[in-house]
Amino acid sequence: MDYAIDIRDLTVAYREKPVLWDVDLQVPSGVLVAIVGPNGAGKTTMIKASLGLIKPAAGSVLIHGRPYSEQRTTVAYVPQRGSVDWDFPTNVLDVVSMGLYGRLGWFKRPGKAERIEAMKSLAQVGMEEYATRQISQLSGGQQQRVFLARALVQDARVYFMDEPFQGVDATTERAIVELLQNLRKQGKTVAVVHHDLQTVPEYFDHVMLLNVRRIASGPVEDVFTEDNLRMTYGGRVAFVSALSAAPKP
């Protein structure tokens, strides 16, 4: 099977302490997969290792059957909003246009055609009227939409998103969900680090439960069970029972 994301035996250690241990994850094409686990479980580390931003101690990551180094132009990344210097003096359109540098090369400036593409991506996230606004002047939800537009303009096959719902208002959350669903309709694959367990069955097709090791992964209806959640979150399970008792959407 041609997996969109194929992670095998991935181990990452910081100062000899394992952050990820022997992790496997196979994600089919055209699904939305939530990566779920407690703080410190290694969710962000797994994404960064998949993108070559962190060197693993062992293991491999393939994107549609080939190493990421050969697939850079087919992969887009939305990092955590808190990891970005939003005081950097640039405007919204320039930030989105940066998503095209992988295609253009770093030494060629985006031209008219690229700016039209960037504006179309801004329109998809409802931010076209903010194109000339300095990014430091945006709200948290608006900043997140800009980052999503930067990923969209790449027209990637695989998207990695690290907590795109964190700190956004309800309107932005609905817009992001609609965006994810549209990407799925186009046959794209999206892996999302996600914290809100209650919305996993509503927003996603697949889920990975991670706590340094992979606890389980697969279709939500098969994997997102009370037993698996208890293994993932250990003693912090009061909310798990309430979740399992809640009506399914």
C-alpha positions, 0 to 999 in steps of 0.5 A: 500500500502506498502510504502518504506517511510511513513512519517505521521504528522512529526513535528520538532522544534528547541527552540520551532520554528517549522522547519517542521510542520505536514509533510506527505510524502508517497513514493512508492517502486522503485522510485526516489523522489526529495525533493525540497524547499528553504533554511531553508525549512526543507529538511535536517531536514526531512531526519535526523528525518527519520533516528532517528538523530533528535528527532521529536516533533510529528509524525512517520516515517516507512520504508517499514511498520516498524520503522527505528530502526527495518530497519537500515540494509535496509537503507543507508544515504549519508549526505552533503559532507560539513558536513564531516571531510575530514581531518580525516586520513583514505583512500578511501577503509576504508571509503567505508568499513564503510558502512558494519559496520551495518552488521558486528557490530562495533567491527568486522573488515572487512575481505577479503570478505568485502573488495572485496565488497567495491572494487566492489562498488568503481568500480560502481562509477569509483573510484577503482583506488583510493582505497588507496588514503587518502580522504583528497587528493580527489577532491569534486566530488571524495569525493562525489563518495566515499560516494556514494560507501559507501552507495552502499556497504550496498545493501540497499532497501531505500537510503536517499541522501542529496544534492549529486549533490552539488559542483560536476563537470558535469562528476560526475553529469552524473555518479550520475544520472546513478547510481540513474537510476541503483538503480531504475532498481533494485527496490530500492527507493531513496530520494534526497534533490535537488536544481536544479529545471531544472533537476527535470523532467529529473532526478526524477519520484516523487517530494516533494515540501517542505517549513516547511509544505508539499506543494505537493508531487507525480509524477513529471508530476502531482506535479511539476507545476508553481502554486505549485512552486510559493507556495513553493518559495513565492516571489522568482518566477522569475526563476519559470516562465522561468522554466515552459516556458522551453521545457520538456525533 
